[in-house]
Amino acid sequence: MIERVRAVLVTRDHTMLVIRRTRPGVPEYWVLPGGGVEPTDESREAALHREIHEEIAGKADIIRLLHTMESDDERQLFYLARIATWSFDDRTGPEFSAEGRGEYALEEIPLT
């Protein structure tokens, strides 16, 4: 079973960070930062820290698991986390340099 981790990242300004995806031939959509758990990751939380670093060059304090969603071949784990610093310009994930992956834009959504 494939496992993916995602973060509900809450900032000091009471916003949530989301990634707006624009891909050719696909309607625009939003995703939470995160991705696949790799065999080299020590834990799911370690995978989430790695993904946050790759996708937004950020460091977050993971607070707790919020929700688990499963299908036949995939499990997604959603965590609540607080983030103090990030830099979308310094992201390092391999998906950002892949041809045809479209655009990634970081947005802050007010939590009101």
Salt bridges, closest charged atoms under 4 A:
GLU3 OE2 - ARG44 NH2 2.74
GLU3 OE2 - ARG75 NH1 2.67
GLU28 OE2 - ARG20 NH1 3.36
GLU38 OE2 - ARG50 NH1 3.50
ASP41 OD2 - ARG50 NH2 2.87
GLU51 OE2 - ARG50 NH1 3.06
GLU54 OE2 - ARG50 NH1 3.43
GLU70 OE2 - ARG75 NE 3.00
GLU74 OE2 - ARG4 NE 2.73
GLU107 OE2 - ARG20 NE 2.41
